[in-house]
Amino acid sequence: MSDVTTTTTERAPSVYVPSAEALATVLAPGARPPRPSALGASLTFGWRAMLKIKHVPEQLFDVTAFPIIMVLMFTYLFGGALAGSPREYLQFFLPGIMVTSVVMITMYTGIGLNTDIEKGIFDRFRTLPVWRPAALVGMIFGDVLRYILAALVILGLGLVLGFRPDGGVLGAATGIGLLVIFSFAFSWVWTFFGLILRSEKSVMGVSMMVLFPLTFLSNVFVEPSTMPGWLQAFVKVNPVTQLVASIRGAMSGDSDPSATMWLLLWSAGFVVVFGTLTMYRYNRR
């Protein structure tokens, strides 16, 4: 009986190496596209924020229904007691409630950012070859549209109820412009909180704790001269007070240069301080 030795030969798998012609057919011809500019990337992310409104139109509730409720409620609640009639009170009150409504809406910038971070969306954005802060700046650009819409809703309702800006169209447009500038700057405060706080409920809680004193301890509802002296000291340095005084002056046709100067200084300060802190935190998150 003979032993039969069977020899098996293992054959290495063949590796396909594509030719240069084959690669040329699947790769994009020409030079690599240039890196988008900082402005272009920011505007793209701003467009993303507006597309979110398109797909979830319920997000417009806070810039449409909420301002209408605020105007009607406070005008007819305080008008007769403070000014004799709601229509007379509206002349004083409408610029203030416009500020209150829009400034309160700014907190949703931080809430939206915190939600996107929790979902991991911003981790994807950070890997893109674009200007690093573009996602944050673009998000605030998108919110600017919400601020303008809320201001226009309040102004339109005020005109229906009897508000008449003596400054005309130019005065009303100037007032809304000042409001948008401040709101854009103030949004950086909530952007920072959206980065450092762990949940959207925490962001909302901190936001309301800051916003209520700023908006109610101001010249929105009454003249500061009717307040106690210790309260007037806070009201006079309150940035919301400067904002309301600037808008009232613009809409009445009697501008307040001092209040406008302080408003712009406050706005620049918010951007410099909280914009820097936000970038520092975002780059190290």
Secondary structure, DSSP 8 states (H G I E B T S, - for coil): -------------------HHHHHHHS--SS------HHHHHHHHHHHHHHHHHH-GGGGHHHHHHHHHHHHHHHHHHHHHHHSSHHHHHHHHHHHHHHHHHHHHTHHHHHHHHHHHHHTHHHHHHTSSS-TTHHHHHHHHHHHHHHHHHHHHHHHHHHHHT---TTHHHHHHHHHHHHHHHHHHHHHHHHHHHHHSSSHHHHHHHHHHHHHHHHHSSSSSS-GGGS-HHHHHHHHH-HHHHHHHHHHHHHHT---HHHHHHHHHHHHHHHHHHHHHHHHHHHT-
